[in-house]
């Protein structure tokens, strides 16, 4: 079963990373994510008041979910922490297989 998931990930990874969110049960924060803006602004403690307010709004709207930035999809996403970690791990496994000249299961 895990191999099928990697195959699906492989096909979507390079073509449509945003489609992975649905596959893994995650939600992209479209408009709200745009308001949150650049994730580096938070890492570097330079987020403005509007960005902080948008982040707080997201955390309040999804209190039981993890919130993170998906660089490949250029989107803020929310969902179960395990599902987010699994998506990122599956991407990494696919890329690792390519780098090692292995069949990633496409």
Buried (B, 14 or more C-beta within 10 A) or exposed (E): EEEEBBBBBBBBBEEEBBEBBEBBEBBBBEEBBEBBBEBEBBEEEEBEEEBEEBBEBBEEEBEEBBBBBBEEBEBBBBBBEEBBEBBBEBBEBBBEBBEEEEEBBB
